[in-house]
Amino acid sequence: MGRIITSRTPRFVYFGACIGVAFVALPLFGLVRKVAWSSLLKQLGDGPTRDALWLSLTTSVAATAIALMLGLPLAWILARVEFKGRRLLRALVMLPMVLPPVVGGVALLGAYGRSQGFLGSLLFENFGLQLTFSRIGVVVAETFVALPFLVMALEAGLRGIDPKYEESAATMGAGDVSRFFRVTLRLLRPSLIAGVAVAWARALGEFGATITFAGNIQGRTQTAPLAVYLLLETDPQAAYALSFVLLAICVAVLVALRDKWIGNRA
C-alpha cells in the first residue's frame, strides 16, 4: 500500500486569514459601534430618512422584477444556445459588474438622457417621458447594475440541470411551456432565489449610477445610500442608523443564501 499523505494547513495561512477577517470586520464593527441605539427608531422615522428608505425598498423590488424578466431569457441563451459571439454577449451582459458605477451612470445618460441620450430624447419628444431625475430613472439605474448578478446565477443553475429530466418530460408529451414551468423552473429554483436575492441586495445598495443618472432629489430620487452620503455632513447619527439598516439587510440576505439555499457544510 502506498503511503497516505495528510496535508496540514501552514500556520501562515491561519495568520493571513485572521488578518483578512479583521480587515473586513473592523470597519463593520466601527459602524455598529457608532449607532445610537437609544434613538435608532426615532432617527429612522424622520421624514427624509424614512422616505429614502422606502424609495430604496420600492425601486429595488421593481428593478429586481425587471431584471428577472430580462435575465431569465438572457441566461437561457447564454447557457443553452450555441452561436458565434456568445462569449462577447456574455462579456457585454456582465460588464456592469466591473464597470465603475459613475461610468455606468454616464453611459445611461448617453442612452436615456433627456437631451444627451439618443433614445431618451426620442422618448421625451414623442411621449413626454423623462427617465432622468425621476423614480423611473432610479429603477433603470438599479436594474442596469443588478441584472448581471441575476444572469450569472441563473446561467450557472441552468448549466447544472441534468437534461435527462427535461428529456423525460418531453417523451411523456410535455410541451415547451409545460416543461419549462413544471420541470426546468422547479429544478432552477435554488439558483433563481439566490440570484433574485443577490440582485435585490445590489439594487438596494446602488449609489454611483443612480446619483449620476437620476440625481439626488429628496422624496423623488434620493435612495437610502444617497441619503447616507448627505447625512454624513448634516446628521452623522442618522447616517449611521440608516447605514446599519442597509448592513443588516445585506447580512440577512447572505445568511439566508448560505444556510437555506447554498447549504451550510460547516
C-alpha atoms as one frame of an Amber mdcrd trajectory, in Angstrom:
protein
   0.000   0.000   0.000   1.131   3.496  -0.779   1.811   5.935   1.986  -1.131
   8.186   2.830  -0.039  11.816   2.992  -2.132  14.055   5.194  -1.866  17.728
   4.412  -1.599  20.189   7.271  -2.606  23.797   6.995   0.502  26.005   7.384
   0.453  28.447  10.248   0.959  31.427   7.959  -2.375  30.600   6.286  -4.181
  30.968   9.605  -2.330  34.222  10.225  -3.285  35.598   6.808  -6.895  34.518
   7.284  -7.096  36.285  10.640  -5.738  39.485   9.101  -8.264  39.190   6.280
 -11.177  38.724   8.682 -10.029  41.679  10.766  -9.664  43.842   7.664 -13.322
  43.252   6.765 -14.796  43.068  10.265 -13.208  46.127  11.874 -14.975  48.722
   9.665 -18.288  46.931  10.218 -17.669  46.892  13.947 -16.851  50.585  13.767
 -20.162  51.262  12.038 -22.186  49.285  14.574 -20.342  50.952  17.466 -21.347
  54.407  16.247 -25.077  53.629  16.114 -27.083  55.473  18.772 -29.305  52.571
  19.787 -31.497  54.611  22.128 -32.627  56.883  19.292 -32.391  54.439  16.396
 -36.124  54.189  15.700 -36.560  57.946  16.019 -33.803  58.595  13.501 -35.197
  56.053  11.060 -38.677  57.542  11.445 -37.507  61.020  10.479 -39.205  62.225
   7.268 -36.286  62.349   4.789 -34.696  59.192   6.186 -37.978  57.279   6.102
 -38.710  58.472   2.565 -35.244  57.481   1.341 -35.504  54.009   2.852 -38.994
  53.460   1.433 -37.869  54.684  -2.010 -34.929  52.276  -1.927 -37.152  49.335
  -0.995 -39.766  50.011  -3.687 -37.377  50.822  -6.517 -35.075  47.895  -5.728
 -38.019  45.481  -5.821 -39.147  46.930  -9.160 -35.591  46.750 -10.531 -35.264
  43.120  -9.430 -38.561  42.218 -11.110 -37.412  43.778 -14.383 -34.013  42.110
 -14.062 -35.760  38.764 -13.636 -37.901  39.259 -16.737 -34.847  40.178 -18.792
 -32.300  37.977 -17.071 -34.000  34.610 -17.367 -34.146  34.650 -21.191 -30.595
  36.004 -21.343 -29.311  33.287 -19.027 -31.086  30.626 -21.077 -29.467  31.867
 -24.307 -26.025  32.015 -22.730 -26.338  28.589 -21.106 -28.046  26.543 -23.807
 -27.734  28.126 -27.234 -24.547  27.747 -29.255 -23.806  30.687 -31.560 -20.928
  32.836 -32.673 -20.297  35.741 -30.394 -21.693  34.083 -27.268 -18.590  34.963
 -25.274 -18.834  38.546 -26.447 -22.504  38.674 -25.451 -21.715  37.250 -22.016
 -18.961  39.834 -21.537 -21.382  42.587 -22.544 -24.054  41.413 -20.110 -21.547
  41.073 -17.260 -19.843  44.398 -17.950 -21.867  46.428 -15.383 -20.418  44.206
 -12.642 -16.905  45.578 -13.211 -17.745  48.955 -14.743 -17.212  51.906 -12.347
 -20.737  52.869 -11.210 -20.331  56.508 -12.203 -19.264  55.396 -15.688 -22.398
  53.281 -15.834 -24.410  56.384 -14.951 -22.712  58.362 -17.727 -23.468  55.525
 -20.157 -27.130  55.611 -19.106 -27.180  59.361 -19.747 -25.768  58.739 -23.210
 -28.610  56.370 -23.979 -31.605  57.540 -21.951 -30.815  61.157 -21.058 -33.466
  63.721 -21.980 -31.118  65.856 -24.077 -27.942  63.783 -24.363 -29.403  60.320
 -24.921 -30.272  59.113 -28.395 -33.207  57.080 -27.074 -34.106  59.344 -24.161
 -34.597  62.349 -26.432 -36.951  60.348 -28.628 -38.979  59.206 -25.627 -39.304
  62.770 -24.357 -40.154  64.327 -27.720 -42.732  61.711 -28.716 -44.206  60.607
 -25.400 -43.133  63.253 -22.893 -41.354  60.531 -20.890 -38.282  61.663 -18.989
 -36.188  58.956 -17.335 -33.539  61.176 -15.775 -34.229  62.754 -12.390 -37.274
  60.554 -11.842 -38.162  57.397  -9.945 -38.221  55.534 -13.232 -34.631  56.630
 -13.704 -33.741  55.171 -10.304 -35.262  51.840 -11.338 -33.376  51.923 -14.663
 -30.047  52.573 -12.926 -30.626  49.845 -10.343 -31.696  47.347 -12.999 -28.575
  48.117 -15.020 -26.246  47.184 -12.164 -28.313  44.293 -10.747 -29.055  42.405
 -13.969 -25.607  40.767 -14.366 -25.759  39.204 -10.890 -29.070  37.556 -11.700
 -27.912  36.359 -15.119 -24.755  34.857 -13.642 -26.671  32.875 -11.021 -29.322
  31.658 -13.483 -26.808  30.670 -16.150 -24.876  28.582 -13.623 -28.122  26.995
 -12.449 -29.245  26.147 -15.983 -25.889  24.578 -16.784 -26.153  22.444 -13.652
 -29.549  20.934 -14.558 -29.329  17.362 -15.833 -31.099  17.384 -19.240 -32.478
  13.892 -18.660 -35.331  15.304 -16.569 -36.456  17.658 -19.310 -35.996  14.945
 -21.918 -38.134  12.558 -19.881 -40.871  15.161 -19.636 -40.714  15.682 -23.397
 -41.083  11.951 -24.094 -44.181  11.975 -21.883 -45.775  14.596 -24.108 -44.997
  17.791 -22.158 -44.796  20.841 -24.389 -42.144  23.532 -24.201 -44.129  25.792
 -21.882 -45.291  22.996 -19.608 -41.803  21.509 -19.467 -40.318  24.894 -18.602
 -42.671  25.643 -15.702 -43.109  22.133 -14.330 -39.571  20.805 -14.701 -36.927
  23.403 -15.547 -38.175  26.163 -13.280 -38.539  23.794 -10.320 -35.003  22.492
 -10.763 -33.767  26.058 -11.176 -35.469  27.257  -8.000 -32.391  27.422  -5.700
 -30.383  29.387  -8.282 -33.394  31.555  -9.046 -33.936  32.531  -5.430 -30.221
  33.104  -4.844 -29.946  35.243  -7.968 -33.010  37.296  -7.091 -31.760  37.877
  -3.547 -28.294  38.997  -4.631 -29.694  41.187  -7.420 -32.104  42.820  -4.988
 -29.348  43.498  -2.463 -27.189  45.006  -5.216 -30.047  47.212  -6.414 -30.766
  48.298  -2.847 -27.191  49.436  -2.332 -26.672  51.127  -5.693 -25.128  54.603
  -5.484 -22.908  55.767  -8.353 -25.098  55.082 -11.366 -28.177  56.341  -9.527
 -26.764  59.709  -8.492 -25.256  60.255 -11.947 -28.320  59.291 -13.949 -31.289
  60.009 -11.666 -29.845  62.684  -9.406 -30.281  63.103  -5.667 -33.656  64.785
  -5.210 -35.199  64.311  -1.784 -38.503  62.479  -1.957 -38.103  61.651  -5.637
 -34.742  60.038  -6.419 -32.894  60.119  -3.085 -32.422  56.476  -2.141 -31.007
  55.283   1.171 -27.347  55.178   0.029 -27.655  58.712  -1.344 -29.273  59.862
   1.891 -26.399  58.362   3.890 -23.957  60.341   1.774 -25.704  63.625   2.581
 -26.487  62.810   6.214 -22.805  62.317   6.987 -22.477  66.102   6.630 -25.707
  67.196   8.314 -26.696  64.410  10.744 -23.992  61.752  11.261 -26.090  59.797
  13.792 -28.891  59.369  11.247 -26.297  58.350   8.645 -25.005  55.589  10.942
 -28.544  54.448  11.728 -29.501  54.181   8.074 -26.192  52.514   7.229 -26.851
  49.928   9.932 -30.242  49.101   8.405 -28.658  48.539   4.984 -25.900  46.461
   6.579 -28.450  44.333   8.444 -30.420  43.691   5.256 -27.295  42.597   3.370
 -26.201  40.313   6.210 -29.674  38.759   6.342 -29.567  38.062   2.599 -26.139
  36.423   2.796 -27.047  34.304   5.819 -30.272  33.163   4.175 -28.444  32.203
   0.991 -25.735  30.323   2.849 -27.900  28.373   5.268 -31.009  27.700   3.186
 -30.145  27.664  -0.495 -26.400  27.101  -0.777 -26.204  24.791   2.177 -24.258
  25.043   5.374 -21.457  22.490   5.263 -19.548  23.786   8.250
